[in-house]
């Protein structure tokens, strides 16, 4: 059972028994779990951003290799 669900149960139990302390404890438990989930999402987002950045650098590096020493300078003399 998730911490968020446990918090909801505590909050509901506190509401039913008119125990404000238990109710507040359940709400705090839910906020704590929501904050943890947010941190985990931020870590995943950062990891994906780093992966995208590495892929972009790799692509740019390969494009530089493909151009060679003179870049994309081609033969501009046309037959005529």
Secondary structure, DSSP 4 states (H G I P E B T S, - for coil): --HHHHHHHHHHHHHHHT-HHHHHHHHHHHHHHHHHHHHHHHHHHHHHHHHHHHHHHHHHHHHHHHH-TTTT----PPP-
